[in-house]
Amino acid sequence: MNLNTDILHPFIRQALAEDLGNGDHTSLSTIPAGRQGRAKLLIKDTGIIAGVSVAIEILKIVDPLLISDVLIQDGAAVRPGDVAFYINGSVHSILIAERLVLNVMQRMSGIATTTNTVVKILQNTNTKVLDTRKTTPGFRYLEKLAVKIGGGVNHRFGLYDMILIKDNHVDYAGGTAKAIESAKEYIYLNNLNIPIEIEVRNLAELNEVINSSGVDRILLDNFTFEKLKEAVALINKRFITEASGGITEDNVLEYAQCDVDYVSMGALTHSVRSLDMSLKAVNSN
């Protein structure tokens, strides 16, 4: 998997500095310098693994001499007792990397597992699941990477790669039509090539958007299933459609059955359970 090291490496170095401070005094005080060893990444839960490729980058930055032997790749289904990879090298280096590797992989695997569950629910529909910007500050790249590993689709990464006109923008701009026209003019004047999406709260706002031009996607927020079906029929495939607001594993299929192109779920990243795993020393005897 191709990783964005321009984002990833500064994150790894900052996370290591936060944890390591002026030294791992426990390891330094109990384990002789130069001690070599072997460890395994042990899976203790059922789900989809994510973060293996990131873990390997962490190991490289901690100690380029560490040798990893990867047995399970990102995106694979795992169960208790599986070993994702082995590490050989300096024991001190392994212990420095341990917690960051686990924190990243447990969180990413939880997100990938939740996403994959939703993807499977939607597999016989025409609807795909999107993530949101409801992410952990500083961890967004990895959380969105985990969504992709789980089979989901990334929405905008930040405020810079899409114009998403939401309710507050509409209210501050003085209405739906004014917000759309201002956005179109802004894109033209700044020579940008980014899509425009607009959130609508009711059918009146939807009709105003339909009668405008220049919008690529319509976000139907907190619509009832009845109103959502009506809205999708009004749009009639002229715009990409997205539903949001209170969507969960329990009701996502019903949203998809309204024939929207996408459902966006903040729950993919803001409230998942991490997958249980540990890094264990392997006895060389």
Number of C-alpha atoms within 10 A of each C-alpha: 9 5 14 10 12 8 13 16 16 11 17 23 13 11 14 18 12 10 14 13 9 8 11 14 10 10 15 11 9 8 11 11 12 11 11 14 17 19 21 20 24 19 21 16 16 17 25 25 30 33 26 24 15 22 22 19 19 24 23 15 16 19 17 12 13 19 16 18 12 16 12 16 15 20 21 13 15 18 14 13 13 18 19 20 19 19 22 18 19 18 22 22 22 23 17 19 23 19 15 18 23 19 16 21 28 22 24 31 32 28 34 33 29 24 30 24 17 22 21 11 15 20 11 11 16 12 22 19 25 24 25 21 19 15 19 12 8 11 15 17 17 25 29 27 19 31 27 20 25 28 20 23 21 18 16 17 14 11 9 9 14 16 20 20 20 17 16 11 15 18 12 10 15 11 15 23 17 12 19 23 14 12 18 17 12 12 15 11 9 8 9 12 10 12 16 19 22 24 24 23 14 15 16 9 16 21 14 14 20 15 9 13 12 14 20 15 18 24 24 25 19 16 20 11 14 9 15 21 17 15 20 22 13 14 17 11 12 12 16 17 22 26 28 19 13 14 18 16 17 9 10 21 19 13 23 23 15 20 19 24 19 21 24 24 24 19 19 30 26 16 13 18 16 20 24 18 21 18 21 13 16 13 8 7 3
